[in-house]
Amino acid sequence: MSERLSVTPSFRGPLPPPAVLAGYNDAFPGCAERIVAMTERQLTHRHALESRVVAGRLAAERSGQRFAFALVLLALAVGSGLIALDKGAGGLTAIIGALASVVAIFVYGRRKEAEERRQKRDDFRSPQLRLPDEDATPKPNDSRSESRRGKGDASEARTGRR
């Protein structure tokens, strides 16, 4: 029985390897320059989009901070007014509740940012291309797969069947 092996060349990144670019250029003169220019335009476009996303997030964060500051000032004013009107419990509740909510939001935001940084750091450290573990999938002609099958499991040992 003969086996057929199929090999499909592939690459990772914005540009094909130089040999492939040269092949395109041989088939269509000037094609390599067009491919490089197209890639440059795409990268410029992507960088512009990423800059807009970052700027939008910063603006949203700033407006959220302003809104939180205004709410805390309002809660402090209402709490102080209630305390001045001999409603000490209600005034303290308003003040403590406002401060506790701002602290909770701040702590939650810091934890979320730390988790995002940790995830990005892990993504940066990991290999870009993850291939399946070849040892995990037994191959038909692999002697290790035979030894795995020969060991059996506990139920096979009890019944004596495979």
OpenMM code with the backbone's topology and positions (N, CA, C; nanometers):
from openmm import Vec3, app, unit

residues = "MET SER GLU ARG LEU SER VAL THR PRO SER PHE ARG GLY PRO LEU PRO PRO PRO ALA VAL LEU ALA GLY TYR ASN ASP ALA PHE PRO GLY CYS ALA GLU ARG ILE VAL ALA MET THR GLU ARG GLN LEU THR HIS ARG HIS ALA LEU GLU SER ARG VAL VAL ALA GLY ARG LEU ALA ALA GLU ARG SER GLY GLN ARG PHE ALA PHE ALA LEU VAL LEU LEU ALA LEU ALA VAL GLY SER GLY LEU ILE ALA LEU ASP LYS GLY ALA GLY GLY LEU THR ALA ILE ILE GLY ALA LEU ALA SER VAL VAL ALA ILE PHE VAL TYR GLY ARG ARG LYS GLU ALA GLU GLU ARG ARG GLN LYS ARG ASP ASP PHE ARG SER PRO GLN LEU ARG LEU PRO ASP GLU ASP ALA THR PRO LYS PRO ASN ASP SER ARG SER GLU SER ARG ARG GLY LYS GLY ASP ALA SER GLU ALA ARG THR GLY ARG ARG".split()
positions = [
    Vec3(0.0844, -0.1168, 0.0000),
    Vec3(0.0000, 0.0000, 0.0000),
    Vec3(0.0897, 0.1241, 0.0000),
    Vec3(0.0678, 0.2101, -0.0929),
    Vec3(0.1506, 0.3306, -0.1008),
    Vec3(0.0769, 0.4469, -0.0354),
    Vec3(0.1529, 0.5314, 0.0265),
    Vec3(0.0962, 0.6495, 0.0910),
    Vec3(0.1308, 0.7707, 0.0070),
    Vec3(0.0371, 0.8656, 0.0035),
    Vec3(0.0617, 0.9902, -0.0679),
    Vec3(0.0841, 1.0991, 0.0350),
    Vec3(0.1809, 1.1792, 0.0098),
    Vec3(0.2134, 1.2889, 0.0979),
    Vec3(0.1874, 1.4184, 0.0231),
    Vec3(0.1085, 1.5018, 0.0823),
    Vec3(0.0773, 1.6305, 0.0219),
    Vec3(0.1410, 1.7398, 0.1069),
    Vec3(0.2171, 1.8274, 0.0443),
    Vec3(0.2828, 1.9364, 0.1139),
    Vec3(0.2278, 2.0674, 0.0586),
    Vec3(0.1781, 2.1487, 0.1497),
    Vec3(0.1256, 2.2784, 0.1105),
    Vec3(0.2132, 2.3857, 0.1733),
    Vec3(0.2854, 2.4617, 0.0930),
    Vec3(0.3690, 2.5661, 0.1509),
    Vec3(0.2821, 2.6776, 0.2092),
    Vec3(0.3254, 2.7305, 0.3213),
    Vec3(0.2535, 2.8419, 0.3812),
    Vec3(0.3549, 2.9328, 0.4484),
    Vec3(0.3122, 3.0524, 0.4803),
    Vec3(0.3985, 3.1470, 0.5483),
    Vec3(0.3125, 3.2286, 0.6429),
    Vec3(0.3774, 3.2943, 0.7360),
    Vec3(0.3065, 3.3754, 0.8331),
    Vec3(0.3674, 3.5149, 0.8296),
    Vec3(0.2831, 3.6148, 0.8206),
    Vec3(0.3304, 3.7513, 0.8208),
    Vec3(0.2647, 3.8306, 0.7102),
    Vec3(0.2945, 3.9579, 0.7043),
    Vec3(0.2286, 4.0424, 0.6047),
    Vec3(0.2798, 4.0221, 0.4628),
    Vec3(0.4017, 3.9717, 0.4494),
    Vec3(0.4588, 3.9525, 0.3157),
    Vec3(0.5020, 3.8081, 0.2961),
    Vec3(0.4905, 3.7595, 0.1734),
    Vec3(0.5426, 3.6256, 0.1456),
    Vec3(0.6958, 3.6276, 0.1503),
    Vec3(0.7568, 3.5107, 0.1608),
    Vec3(0.9034, 3.5050, 0.1606),
    Vec3(0.9608, 3.5610, 0.0300),
    Vec3(1.0856, 3.6044, 0.0332),
    Vec3(1.1474, 3.6639, -0.0866),
    Vec3(1.1409, 3.5741, -0.2102),
    Vec3(1.1554, 3.4439, -0.1919),
    Vec3(1.1523, 3.3540, -0.3080),
    Vec3(1.0139, 3.3578, -0.3746),
    Vec3(0.9097, 3.3650, -0.2945),
    Vec3(0.7739, 3.3710, -0.3505),
    Vec3(0.7525, 3.5052, -0.4195),
    Vec3(0.8002, 3.6134, -0.3567),
    Vec3(0.7903, 3.7450, -0.4215),
    Vec3(0.8636, 3.7456, -0.5550),
    Vec3(0.9799, 3.6855, -0.5584),
    Vec3(1.0561, 3.6788, -0.6836),
    Vec3(0.9775, 3.5995, -0.7880),
    Vec3(0.9109, 3.4925, -0.7447),
    Vec3(0.8291, 3.4144, -0.8381),
    Vec3(0.7145, 3.4962, -0.8946),
    Vec3(0.6489, 3.5749, -0.8089),
    Vec3(0.5427, 3.6638, -0.8578),
    Vec3(0.5997, 3.7653, -0.9570),
    Vec3(0.7161, 3.8189, -0.9246),
    Vec3(0.7779, 3.9184, -1.0117),
    Vec3(0.8179, 3.8577, -1.1451),
    Vec3(0.8616, 3.7311, -1.1451),
    Vec3(0.8954, 3.6643, -1.2708),
    Vec3(0.7705, 3.6419, -1.3560),
    Vec3(0.6603, 3.6051, -1.2905),
    Vec3(0.5364, 3.5791, -1.3647),
    Vec3(0.4720, 3.7081, -1.4132),
    Vec3(0.4724, 3.8112, -1.3279),
    Vec3(0.4119, 3.9402, -1.3612),
    Vec3(0.5100, 4.0508, -1.3227),
    Vec3(0.5813, 4.1056, -1.4175),
    Vec3(0.6806, 4.2087, -1.3850),
    Vec3(0.6182, 4.3234, -1.3045),
    Vec3(0.6868, 4.3609, -1.1959),
    Vec3(0.6383, 4.4696, -1.1109),
    Vec3(0.5416, 4.4250, -1.0026),
    Vec3(0.5082, 4.2983, -1.0013),
    Vec3(0.4094, 4.2472, -0.9060),
    Vec3(0.4619, 4.2526, -0.7628),
    Vec3(0.5885, 4.2244, -0.7426),
    Vec3(0.6441, 4.2257, -0.6071),
    Vec3(0.6337, 4.3653, -0.5465),
    Vec3(0.6635, 4.4683, -0.6252),
    Vec3(0.6531, 4.6054, -0.5744),
    Vec3(0.5084, 4.6388, -0.5396),
    Vec3(0.4160, 4.5920, -0.6212),
    Vec3(0.2737, 4.6171, -0.5928),
    Vec3(0.2305, 4.5468, -0.4646),
    Vec3(0.2788, 4.4249, -0.4428),
    Vec3(0.2441, 4.3517, -0.3206),
    Vec3(0.2996, 4.4231, -0.1980),
    Vec3(0.4239, 4.4690, -0.2067),
    Vec3(0.4847, 4.5408, -0.0942),
    Vec3(0.4104, 4.6716, -0.0690),
    Vec3(0.3755, 4.7446, -0.1736),
    Vec3(0.3026, 4.8711, -0.1568),
    Vec3(0.1645, 4.8459, -0.0953),
    Vec3(0.0977, 4.7400, -0.1393),
    Vec3(-0.0337, 4.7064, -0.0835),
    Vec3(-0.0207, 4.6740, 0.0661),
    Vec3(0.0824, 4.6018, 0.1021),
    Vec3(0.1053, 4.5674, 0.2416),
    Vec3(0.1344, 4.6923, 0.3238),
    Vec3(0.2131, 4.7827, 0.2697),
    Vec3(0.2433, 4.9076, 0.3405),
    Vec3(0.1161, 4.9892, 0.3628),
    Vec3(0.0305, 4.9972, 0.2607),
    Vec3(-0.0965, 5.0715, 0.2759),
    Vec3(-0.1844, 5.0068, 0.3831),
    Vec3(-0.1912, 4.8755, 0.3836),
    Vec3(-0.2730, 4.8047, 0.4816),
    Vec3(-0.2213, 4.8289, 0.6234),
    Vec3(-0.0890, 4.8248, 0.6415),
    Vec3(-0.0313, 4.8492, 0.7737),
    Vec3(-0.0549, 4.9929, 0.8198),
    Vec3(-0.0436, 5.0876, 0.7275),
    Vec3(-0.0717, 5.2278, 0.7608),
    Vec3(-0.2169, 5.2430, 0.8034),
    Vec3(-0.3070, 5.1803, 0.7309),
    Vec3(-0.4501, 5.1848, 0.7642),
    Vec3(-0.4751, 5.1236, 0.9022),
    Vec3(-0.4141, 5.0098, 0.9281),
    Vec3(-0.4338, 4.9432, 1.0570),
    Vec3(-0.3815, 5.0284, 1.1716),
    Vec3(-0.2644, 5.0885, 1.1536),
    Vec3(-0.2091, 5.1744, 1.2584),
    Vec3(-0.3001, 5.2941, 1.2845),
    Vec3(-0.3570, 5.3515, 1.1788),
    Vec3(-0.4492, 5.4642, 1.1965),
    Vec3(-0.5733, 5.4205, 1.2756),
    Vec3(-0.6268, 5.3020, 1.2443),
    Vec3(-0.7434, 5.2523, 1.3178),
    Vec3(-0.7097, 5.2271, 1.4650),
    Vec3(-0.5947, 5.1673, 1.4897),
    Vec3(-0.5541, 5.1411, 1.6275),
    Vec3(-0.5362, 5.2713, 1.7042),
    Vec3(-0.4815, 5.3740, 1.6406),
    Vec3(-0.4651, 5.5043, 1.7065),
    Vec3(-0.6001, 5.5646, 1.7415),
    Vec3(-0.6966, 5.5509, 1.6511),
    Vec3(-0.8313, 5.6032, 1.6789),
    Vec3(-0.8974, 5.5274, 1.7933),
    Vec3(-0.8770, 5.3971, 1.8007),
    Vec3(-0.9343, 5.3178, 1.9094),
    Vec3(-0.8742, 5.3595, 2.0430),
    Vec3(-0.7428, 5.3764, 2.0470),
    Vec3(-0.6763, 5.4171, 2.1711),
    Vec3(-0.7243, 5.5560, 2.2126),
    Vec3(-0.7319, 5.6480, 2.1190),
    Vec3(-0.7786, 5.7834, 2.1513),
    Vec3(-0.9234, 5.7803, 2.2020),
    Vec3(-1.0068, 5.6968, 2.1412),
    Vec3(-1.1457, 5.6849, 2.1859),
    Vec3(-1.1569, 5.6281, 2.3265),
    Vec3(-1.0739, 5.5297, 2.3566),
    Vec3(-1.0751, 5.4722, 2.4922),
    Vec3(-1.0294, 5.5739, 2.5952),
    Vec3(-0.9270, 5.6516, 2.5619),
    Vec3(-0.8797, 5.7540, 2.6548),
    Vec3(-0.9869, 5.8603, 2.6786),
    Vec3(-1.0557, 5.9011, 2.5739),
    Vec3(-1.1620, 6.0010, 2.5884),
    Vec3(-1.2754, 5.9463, 2.6748),
    Vec3(-1.3131, 5.8202, 2.6529),
    Vec3(-1.4193, 5.7598, 2.7330),
    Vec3(-1.3775, 5.7483, 2.8789),
    Vec3(-1.2510, 5.7154, 2.9016),
    Vec3(-1.2013, 5.7047, 3.0387),
    Vec3(-1.2034, 5.8404, 3.1075),
    Vec3(-1.1608, 5.9437, 3.0369),
    Vec3(-1.1619, 6.0786, 3.0948),
    Vec3(-1.3030, 6.1241, 3.1277),
    Vec3(-1.3970, 6.1011, 3.0366),
    Vec3(-1.5350, 6.1445, 3.0639),
    Vec3(-1.5950, 6.0638, 3.1794),
    Vec3(-1.5598, 5.9361, 3.1907),
    Vec3(-1.6070, 5.8573, 3.3035),
    Vec3(-1.5520, 5.9082, 3.4352),
    Vec3(-1.4263, 5.9496, 3.4363),
    Vec3(-1.3673, 6.0050, 3.5578),
    Vec3(-1.4355, 6.1366, 3.5964),
    Vec3(-1.4645, 6.2187, 3.4995),
    Vec3(-1.5339, 6.3458, 3.5275),
    Vec3(-1.6740, 6.3204, 3.5837),
    Vec3(-1.7432, 6.2252, 3.5241),
    Vec3(-1.8779, 6.1918, 3.5698),
    Vec3(-1.8745, 6.1374, 3.7129),
    Vec3(-1.7783, 6.0507, 3.7421),
    Vec3(-1.7647, 5.9960, 3.8775),
    Vec3(-1.7323, 6.1067, 3.9771),
    Vec3(-1.6461, 6.1993, 3.9393),
    Vec3(-1.6116, 6.3106, 4.0274),
    Vec3(-1.7349, 6.3950, 4.0568),
    Vec3(-1.8133, 6.4240, 3.9546),
    Vec3(-1.9358, 6.5035, 3.9744),
    Vec3(-2.0342, 6.4306, 4.0651),
    Vec3(-2.0482, 6.3000, 4.0480),
    Vec3(-2.1400, 6.2242, 4.1335),
    Vec3(-2.0935, 6.2223, 4.2791),
    Vec3(-1.9633, 6.2096, 4.3006),
    Vec3(-1.9107, 6.2103, 4.4377),
    Vec3(-1.9328, 6.3470, 4.5007),
    Vec3(-1.9089, 6.4542, 4.4269),
    Vec3(-1.9346, 6.5879, 4.4802),
    Vec3(-2.0821, 6.6052, 4.5153),
    Vec3(-2.1699, 6.5568, 4.4287),
    Vec3(-2.3136, 6.5661, 4.4549),
    Vec3(-2.3515, 6.4861, 4.5800),
    Vec3(-2.2977, 6.3650, 4.5911),
    Vec3(-2.3273, 6.2822, 4.7085),
    Vec3(-2.2733, 6.3473, 4.8358),
    Vec3(-2.1544, 6.4072, 4.8291),
    Vec3(-2.0992, 6.4770, 4.9459),
    Vec3(-2.1854, 6.5974, 4.9842),
    Vec3(-2.2330, 6.6706, 4.8856),
    Vec3(-2.3189, 6.7861, 4.9126),
    Vec3(-2.4512, 6.7417, 4.9749),
    Vec3(-2.5123, 6.6385, 4.9182),
    Vec3(-2.6390, 6.5884, 4.9723),
    Vec3(-2.6177, 6.5331, 5.1129),
    Vec3(-2.5111, 6.4560, 5.1318),
    Vec3(-2.4807, 6.4006, 5.2643),
    Vec3(-2.4556, 6.5091, 5.3666),
    Vec3(-2.3797, 6.6103, 5.3279),
    Vec3(-2.3531, 6.7222, 5.4195),
    Vec3(-2.4825, 6.7963, 5.4518),
    Vec3(-2.5662, 6.8153, 5.3525),
    Vec3(-2.6965, 6.8813, 5.3760),
    Vec3(-2.7843, 6.8009, 5.4704),
    Vec3(-2.7857, 6.6691, 5.4540),
    Vec3(-2.8660, 6.5851, 5.5436),
    Vec3(-2.8115, 6.5893, 5.6869),
    Vec3(-2.6806, 6.5891, 5.6997),
    Vec3(-2.6212, 6.5975, 5.8336),
    Vec3(-2.6559, 6.7324, 5.8963),
    Vec3(-2.6528, 6.8409, 5.8171),
    Vec3(-2.6878, 6.9743, 5.8681),
    Vec3(-2.8343, 6.9803, 5.9114),
    Vec3(-2.9208, 6.9009, 5.8521),
    Vec3(-3.0638, 6.8978, 5.8872),
    Vec3(-3.0943, 6.7920, 5.9928),
    Vec3(-2.9919, 6.7500, 6.0672),
    Vec3(-3.0053, 6.6496, 6.1738),
    Vec3(-3.0513, 6.5136, 6.1228),
    Vec3(-3.0166, 6.4792, 6.0032),
    Vec3(-3.0418, 6.3458, 5.9470),
    Vec3(-2.9063, 6.2776, 5.9286),
    Vec3(-2.8367, 6.2571, 6.0403),
    Vec3(-2.6994, 6.2078, 6.0378),
    Vec3(-2.6846, 6.0728, 5.9707),
    Vec3(-2.7779, 5.9807, 5.9972),
    Vec3(-2.7665, 5.8468, 5.9388),
    Vec3(-2.7785, 5.8521, 5.7866),
    Vec3(-2.8753, 5.9262, 5.7381),
    Vec3(-2.8937, 5.9388, 5.5927),
    Vec3(-2.7771, 6.0092, 5.5275),
    Vec3(-2.7230, 6.1119, 5.5912),
    Vec3(-2.6100, 6.1857, 5.5376),
    Vec3(-2.4851, 6.1013, 5.5314),
    Vec3(-2.4582, 6.0277, 5.6402),
    Vec3(-2.3407, 5.9400, 5.6402),
    Vec3(-2.3557, 5.8274, 5.5387),
    Vec3(-2.4777, 5.7762, 5.5250),
    Vec3(-2.5013, 5.6701, 5.4264),
    Vec3(-2.4723, 5.7202, 5.2850),
    Vec3(-2.5162, 5.8431, 5.2540),
    Vec3(-2.4927, 5.8996, 5.1209),
    Vec3(-2.3431, 5.9181, 5.0962),
    Vec3(-2.2728, 5.9703, 5.1941),
    Vec3(-2.1296, 5.9966, 5.1782),
    Vec3(-2.0514, 5.8660, 5.1668),
    Vec3(-2.0755, 5.7736, 5.2602),
    Vec3(-2.0019, 5.6466, 5.2598),
    Vec3(-2.0352, 5.5649, 5.1360),
    Vec3(-2.1621, 5.5630, 5.0969),
    Vec3(-2.2024, 5.4881, 4.9768),
    Vec3(-2.1346, 5.5405, 4.8516),
    Vec3(-2.1275, 5.6732, 4.8369),
    Vec3(-2.0637, 5.7318, 4.7192),
    Vec3(-1.9145, 5.7004, 4.7175),
    Vec3(-1.8498, 5.7174, 4.8323),
    Vec3(-1.7063, 5.6901, 4.8375),
    Vec3(-1.6766, 5.5423, 4.8155),
    Vec3(-1.7581, 5.4547, 4.8754),
    Vec3(-1.7359, 5.3103, 4.8587),
    Vec3(-1.7538, 5.2687, 4.7132),
    Vec3(-1.8524, 5.3249, 4.6452),
    Vec3(-1.8732, 5.2862, 4.5051),
    Vec3(-1.7578, 5.3327, 4.4170),
    Vec3(-1.7047, 5.4510, 4.4431),
    Vec3(-1.5914, 5.4995, 4.3638),
    Vec3(-1.4674, 5.4136, 4.3894),
    Vec3(-1.4441, 5.3784, 4.5154),
    Vec3(-1.3297, 5.2938, 4.5480),
    Vec3(-1.3454, 5.1562, 4.4818),
    Vec3(-1.4668, 5.0996, 4.4869),
    Vec3(-1.4904, 4.9684, 4.4263),
    Vec3(-1.4664, 4.9720, 4.2760),
    Vec3(-1.5130, 5.0750, 4.2097),
    Vec3(-1.4924, 5.0875, 4.0653),
    Vec3(-1.3436, 5.1030, 4.0342),
    Vec3(-1.2731, 5.1806, 4.1156),
    Vec3(-1.1293, 5.1993, 4.0959),
    Vec3(-1.0548, 5.0671, 4.1111),
    Vec3(-1.0857, 4.9915, 4.2158),
    Vec3(-1.0180, 4.8633, 4.2402),
    Vec3(-1.0501, 4.7647, 4.1276),
    Vec3(-1.1764, 4.7584, 4.0858),
    Vec3(-1.2148, 4.6688, 3.9765),
    Vec3(-1.1395, 4.7056, 3.8485),
    Vec3(-1.1306, 4.8344, 3.8185),
    Vec3(-1.0603, 4.8791, 3.6974),
    Vec3(-0.9131, 4.8433, 3.7002),
    Vec3(-0.8494, 4.8589, 3.8169),
    Vec3(-0.7078, 4.8254, 3.8288),
    Vec3(-0.6854, 4.6753, 3.8090),
    Vec3(-0.7725, 4.5949, 3.8679),
    Vec3(-0.7582, 4.4494, 3.8512),
    Vec3(-0.7771, 4.4087, 3.7060),
    Vec3(-0.8741, 4.4694, 3.6408),
    Vec3(-0.8995, 4.4369, 3.5004),
    Vec3(-0.7802, 4.4773, 3.4128),
    Vec3(-0.7239, 4.5953, 3.4394),
    Vec3(-0.6062, 4.6388, 3.3644),
    Vec3(-0.4881, 4.5456, 3.3879),
    Vec3(-0.4694, 4.5029, 3.5119),
    Vec3(-0.3591, 4.4115, 3.5427),
    Vec3(-0.3779, 4.2790, 3.4710),
    Vec3(-0.5007, 4.2298, 3.4654),
    Vec3(-0.5288, 4.1037, 3.3947),
    Vec3(-0.5032, 4.1192, 3.2451),
    Vec3(-0.5432, 4.2317, 3.1876),
    Vec3(-0.5185, 4.2556, 3.0449),
    Vec3(-0.3687, 4.2632, 3.0159),
    Vec3(-0.2930, 4.3308, 3.1031),
    Vec3(-0.1476, 4.3381, 3.0844),
    Vec3(-0.0846, 4.2002, 3.0951),
    Vec3(-0.1319, 4.1207, 3.1917),
    Vec3(-0.0792, 3.9848, 3.2086),
    Vec3(-0.1086, 3.9013, 3.0841),
    Vec3(-0.2300, 3.9142, 3.0310),
    Vec3(-0.2681, 3.8387, 2.9108),
    Vec3(-0.1831, 3.8802, 2.7906),
    Vec3(-0.1621, 4.0104, 2.7740),
    Vec3(-0.0802, 4.0576, 2.6625),
    Vec3(0.0636, 4.0108, 2.6772),
    Vec3(0.1150, 4.0131, 2.7995),
    Vec3(0.2516, 3.9668, 2.8238),
    Vec3(0.2630, 3.8181, 2.7903),
    Vec3(0.1621, 3.7392, 2.8312),
    Vec3(0.1635, 3.5960, 2.8004),
    Vec3(0.1531, 3.5725, 2.6502),
    Vec3(0.0691, 3.6506, 2.5824),
    Vec3(0.0562, 3.6365, 2.4372),
    Vec3(0.1870, 3.6714, 2.3675),
    Vec3(0.2560, 3.7712, 2.4188),
    Vec3(0.3820, 3.8144, 2.3582),
    Vec3(0.4896, 3.7084, 2.3767),
    Vec3(0.4901, 3.6420, 2.4911),
    Vec3(0.5915, 3.5416, 2.5194),
    Vec3(0.5657, 3.4098, 2.4485),
    Vec3(0.4403, 3.3795, 2.4175),
    Vec3(0.4087, 3.2510, 2.3564),
    Vec3(0.4458, 3.2533, 2.2091),
    Vec3(0.4753, 3.1360, 2.1527),
    Vec3(0.5077, 3.1314, 2.0095),
    Vec3(0.3866, 3.1742, 1.9271),
    Vec3(0.4141, 3.2414, 1.8162),
    Vec3(0.3049, 3.2919, 1.7341),
    Vec3(0.2289, 3.1799, 1.6642),
    Vec3(0.2971, 3.0770, 1.6295),
    Vec3(0.2336, 2.9679, 1.5571),
    Vec3(0.2368, 2.8446, 1.6446),
    Vec3(0.1211, 2.8007, 1.6885),
    Vec3(0.1147, 2.6821, 1.7731),
    Vec3(0.0684, 2.5647, 1.6892),
    Vec3(0.1548, 2.4666, 1.6804),
    Vec3(0.1220, 2.3454, 1.6077),
    Vec3(0.0729, 2.2416, 1.7063),
    Vec3(-0.0107, 2.1491, 1.6639),
    Vec3(-0.0542, 2.0440, 1.7550),
    Vec3(0.0642, 1.9630, 1.8033),
    Vec3(0.0554, 1.9149, 1.9249),
    Vec3(0.1632, 1.8354, 1.9829),
    Vec3(0.1676, 1.7017, 1.9100),
    Vec3(0.2767, 1.6773, 1.8423),
    Vec3(0.2859, 1.5557, 1.7617),
    Vec3(0.2894, 1.4306, 1.8482),
    Vec3(0.3421, 1.4413, 1.9695),
    Vec3(0.3468, 1.3246, 2.0576),
    Vec3(0.2084, 1.2877, 2.1096),
    Vec3(0.1160, 1.3839, 2.1101),
    Vec3(-0.0169, 1.3575, 2.1661),
    Vec3(-0.1036, 1.2753, 2.0714),
    Vec3(-0.0760, 1.2813, 1.9419),
    Vec3(-0.1560, 1.2060, 1.8461),
    Vec3(-0.0753, 1.0889, 1.7956),
    Vec3(-0.1142, 0.9668, 1.8288),
    Vec3(-0.0364, 0.8511, 1.7851),
    Vec3(-0.0443, 0.8332, 1.6344),
    Vec3(0.0674, 0.7965, 1.5765),
    Vec3(0.0731, 0.7711, 1.4328),
    Vec3(0.0643, 0.6209, 1.4112),
    Vec3(0.0091, 0.5766, 1.2977),
    Vec3(-0.0077, 0.4330, 1.2743),
    Vec3(0.1226, 0.3549, 1.2828),
    Vec3(0.2333, 0.4098, 1.2338),
    Vec3(0.3604, 0.3370, 1.2325),
    Vec3(0.4488, 0.3732, 1.3513),
    Vec3(0.3923, 0.4405, 1.4499),
    Vec3(0.4694, 0.4870, 1.5644),
    Vec3(0.4773, 0.3776, 1.6692),
    Vec3(0.5981, 0.3437, 1.7120),
    Vec3(0.6150, 0.2372, 1.8114),
    Vec3(0.5578, 0.2790, 1.9459),
    Vec3(0.5558, 0.4130, 1.9737),
    Vec3(0.4994, 0.4579, 2.1004),
    Vec3(0.3495, 0.4327, 2.1041),
    Vec3(0.2818, 0.4448, 1.9890),
    Vec3(0.1374, 0.4201, 1.9887),
    Vec3(0.1095, 0.2733, 2.0154),
    Vec3(0.1995, 0.1845, 1.9682),
    Vec3(0.1823, 0.0422, 1.9967),
    Vec3(0.1988, 0.0155, 2.1449),
    Vec3(0.3001, 0.0793, 2.2054),
    Vec3(0.3217, 0.0545, 2.3477),
    Vec3(0.2078, 0.1117, 2.4297),
    Vec3(0.1477, 0.2211, 2.3843),
    Vec3(0.0324, 0.2758, 2.4565),
    Vec3(-0.0848, 0.1802, 2.4489),
    Vec3(-0.1052, 0.1244, 2.3295),
    Vec3(-0.2172, 0.0322, 2.3149),
    Vec3(-0.1930, -0.0966, 2.3913),
    Vec3(-0.0684, -0.1368, 2.4022),
    Vec3(-0.0356, -0.2616, 2.4700),
    Vec3(-0.0571, -0.2543, 2.6196),
    Vec3(-0.0466, -0.1336, 2.6787),
    Vec3(-0.0609, -0.1215, 2.8224),
    Vec3(-0.2037, -0.1439, 2.8672),
    Vec3(-0.2982, -0.0905, 2.7909),
    Vec3(-0.4392, -0.1040, 2.8289),
    Vec3(-0.4715, -0.0191, 2.9483),
    Vec3(-0.5970, -0.0239, 2.9897),
    Vec3(-0.6347, 0.0506, 3.1092),
    Vec3(-0.6846, -0.0466, 3.2143),
    Vec3(-0.7296, 0.0033, 3.3267),
    Vec3(-0.7689, -0.0821, 3.4397),
    Vec3(-0.8865, -0.1717, 3.4041),
    Vec3(-0.9828, -0.1192, 3.3256),
    Vec3(-1.0999, -0.1998, 3.2926),
    Vec3(-1.0609, -0.3173, 3.2015),
    Vec3(-0.9620, -0.2941, 3.1121),
    Vec3(-0.9167, -0.4016, 3.0258),
    Vec3(-0.8454, -0.5093, 3.1070),
    Vec3(-0.7716, -0.4649, 3.2089),
    Vec3(-0.6987, -0.5619, 3.2912),
    Vec3(-0.7945, -0.6483, 3.3711),
    Vec3(-0.9056, -0.5893, 3.4169),
    Vec3(-1.0019, -0.6663, 3.4963),
    Vec3(-1.0770, -0.7670, 3.4093),
    Vec3(-1.1198, -0.7234, 3.2894),
    Vec3(-1.2032, -0.8094, 3.2033),
    Vec3(-1.1181, -0.8991, 3.1164),
    Vec3(-0.9956, -0.8578, 3.0904),
    Vec3(-0.9105, -0.9358, 3.0031),
    Vec3(-0.9417, -0.9119, 2.8576),
    Vec3(-1.0314, -0.8125, 2.8280),
    Vec3(-1.0671, -0.7802, 2.6894),
    Vec3(-1.0139, -0.6441, 2.6528),
    Vec3(-1.0029, -0.6250, 2.5223),
    Vec3(-0.9665, -0.4929, 2.4703),
    Vec3(-1.0796, -0.4365, 2.3943),
] * unit.nanometer
topology = app.Topology()
chain = topology.addChain("A")
for resn in residues:
    res = topology.addResidue(resn, chain)
    for name in ("N", "CA", "C"):
        topology.addAtom(name, app.Element.getBySymbol(name[0]), res)
